[in-house]
Every structure is written in C-alpha cells, then in structure tokens.
Amino acid sequence: MSGYMYSDRQLREWPDASQAAHYWEKANHAGQNADYWKARALSAERRMQEHDCEGEQP
C-alpha cells in the first residue's frame, strides 16, 4: 500500500468495489502494523524480564 491518502471526496467518486478494496487494504495494513508493534512490545517485555539487574549496583 502506498503512503498516499485519498480524500473522502476522491473515494466517493470511485465505484463501490474499488472503495471496498481500498478500505480492505487500509484495514489489512493497520492489522499488520498492530501485529508488528505487538511483537516488538512482547519482545521488549521478555528481554526486560530476562535481564537480571541484581548485583549490578556500582
């Protein structure tokens, strides 16, 4: 999906099937983005829990 954002006015001029395809692609991309950030957060949490700070006091 390109980074270009279509306006509501532009989308209203498209056929219904094209509008539906656009919104499906947009929702699919948002889902992939959410999955990416969820994986990043889980990885960071796991690394933080595995890190043992005890005994590292200067």
Secondary structure as UniProt FT lines:
FT   HELIX           8..12
FT   HELIX           16..50
FT   TURN            54..55
//
